[in-house]
């Protein structure tokens, strides 16, 4: 499963800029905490909860604010080009 997800991320890097894909990489913190909770019955502690909130917040901020940093790059992605 890890090999498949890594392959998808590598392929995605050819189609989208890194600032858009970075939040997906950090979402591993969220999924690992959820899997611990569901599979191992280990409830996330304070550190995990704070990490999850930080990852979600930073992902939202990255996606909402990054397009305003470099409009030329966003135009290339919107037209189907890659960086």
BELRASUL-V797542 format. One record per residue. RES is the residue in one small letter. SS is DSSP state (2 for helix, 1 for strand, 0 for the rest). OMEGA is omega in radians with two decimals (999 if undefined). NEAR is the number of other ideal C-beta (glycine too) atoms within 10 Angstrom. Layout:
BEGIN
res: (RES | RES)
ss: (SS | SS)
omega: (OMEGA | OMEGA)
near: (NEAR | NEAR)
END
This chain:
BEGIN
res: (x | x | x | x | x | x | x | x | x | x | x | x | x | x | x | x | x | x | x | x | x | x | x | x | x | x | x | x | x | x | x | x | x | x | x | x | x | x | x | x | x | x | x | x | x | x | x | x | x | x | x | x | x | x | x | x | x | x | x | x | x | x | x | x | x | x | x | x | x | x | x | x | x | x | x | x | x | x | x | x | x | x | x)
ss: (0 | 2 | 2 | 2 | 2 | 2 | 2 | 2 | 2 | 2 | 2 | 2 | 2 | 0 | 0 | 0 | 0 | 2 | 2 | 2 | 2 | 2 | 2 | 2 | 2 | 2 | 0 | 2 | 2 | 2 | 2 | 2 | 2 | 2 | 2 | 2 | 2 | 2 | 2 | 0 | 0 | 0 | 0 | 0 | 0 | 2 | 2 | 2 | 2 | 2 | 2 | 2 | 2 | 2 | 2 | 2 | 2 | 2 | 2 | 2 | 2 | 2 | 2 | 2 | 2 | 2 | 0 | 0 | 0 | 0 | 2 | 2 | 2 | 2 | 2 | 2 | 2 | 2 | 0 | 0 | 0 | 0 | 0)
omega: (-3.14 | 3.14 | 3.12 | -3.13 | 3.09 | 3.11 | 3.11 | 3.14 | 3.12 | 3.11 | 3.14 | -3.14 | 3.09 | -3.06 | -3.10 | 3.13 | -3.08 | -3.10 | 3.13 | -3.10 | -3.10 | 3.12 | 3.11 | 3.11 | -3.14 | 3.13 | 3.07 | 3.09 | -3.12 | -3.09 | 3.11 | 3.09 | 3.12 | 3.09 | 3.05 | -3.10 | -3.06 | -3.05 | -3.05 | -3.13 | 3.11 | -3.10 | 3.14 | 3.12 | -3.11 | -3.13 | 3.13 | -3.14 | 3.10 | 3.10 | 3.13 | 3.13 | 3.13 | 3.14 | 3.14 | -3.13 | -3.12 | 3.09 | 3.12 | 3.14 | 3.13 | -3.09 | -3.11 | -3.02 | -3.06 | 3.14 | -3.12 | -3.13 | -3.03 | -3.09 | -3.13 | 3.12 | -3.14 | 3.12 | 3.11 | 3.12 | -3.11 | -3.13 | 3.10 | 3.11 | 3.07 | -3.08 | 999)
near: (5 | 6 | 7 | 8 | 11 | 10 | 10 | 11 | 12 | 9 | 9 | 13 | 14 | 8 | 13 | 13 | 17 | 11 | 16 | 18 | 14 | 15 | 17 | 14 | 12 | 15 | 14 | 11 | 15 | 17 | 10 | 14 | 20 | 13 | 11 | 14 | 13 | 9 | 8 | 8 | 7 | 12 | 10 | 16 | 10 | 7 | 9 | 18 | 12 | 11 | 17 | 18 | 11 | 12 | 18 | 15 | 10 | 13 | 17 | 11 | 11 | 16 | 13 | 9 | 10 | 17 | 16 | 8 | 9 | 13 | 9 | 6 | 16 | 16 | 10 | 14 | 15 | 9 | 7 | 7 | 10 | 10 | 12)
END
